[in-house]
Amino acid sequence: MKTLLVLVLTALLLIGCAPCDNEIISTTPSPTGQYNAVVFHRGCGATTGFNTQLSILPAKRQLSGGGGNAVILDGQDSLSVEWGSPRLLVVTTHGYPRSYKSVGSVGDIVVEYRHAP
């Protein structure tokens, strides 16, 4: 009986945990085609709201179900990316979003940040 109760409670917890969804907004290939800068919105259920994220990935790799490896901004903010060179990605934020993550590099790609009003 105790085992059945544990199984039922575990099932209810798993049903209640909504998986996160990633919606790709843009994919920008690097000048050499070796990498992609993928901007996406991520939502993890009604209690968390959406955020805007950026991952830099090898061109042959698809976006996984995880979070961004370069940038995470609160809300569905406007974020644009542009390759300055094969190893430099320029990220421009619009407005004044709250940043949860903004790294200076991903692997051998340098990430430079700019702000537009």
C-alpha positions, 0 to 999 in steps of 0.5 A, spaced: 500 500 500 505 504 501 509 503 495 502 504 491 501 511 494 509 513 493 507 511 485 501 515 485 504 521 488 510 521 484 506 520 478 502 527 480 508 531 481 510 529 474 504 531 471 504 537 474 511 539 472 510 542 465 516 541 460 519 548 457 518 549 450 523 553 446 520 557 440 526 559 435 525 566 433 531 567 428 538 563 426 544 567 423 549 563 420 556 565 421 560 567 415 564 561 414 557 557 416 561 553 422 556 556 427 549 558 428 547 564 433 540 561 435 535 566 438 529 563 441 523 564 446 523 559 452 517 558 456 516 553 462 509 554 464 504 559 467 508 560 473 514 562 470 513 567 464 517 567 457 524 569 456 529 571 450 535 567 450 541 566 445 545 559 444 551 559 439 551 552 436 556 548 431 552 548 425 550 541 425 547 541 432 540 543 433 537 547 439 536 542 444 531 543 450 535 546 454 537 554 456 541 559 452 548 558 453 550 565 451 544 570 453 538 569 457 533 576 458 527 577 462 521 577 457 520 577 450 525 582 449 528 584 442 535 581 441 538 582 434 545 578 433 550 580 427 556 576 426 562 581 426 567 576 423 567 568 423 569 568 431 565 575 433 558 575 435 555 582 436 549 582 440 544 588 441 539 589 446 533 594 445 530 597 451 532 595 458 531 588 459 533 585 465 539 580 464 540 573 467 546 571 463 550 574 458 557 571 457 563 574 454 565 567 450 562 561 448 568 556 446 572 560 441 566 565 439 567 572 442 560 575 444 560 583 444 554 587 447 551 593 445 545 597 447 540 600 442 534 605 446 
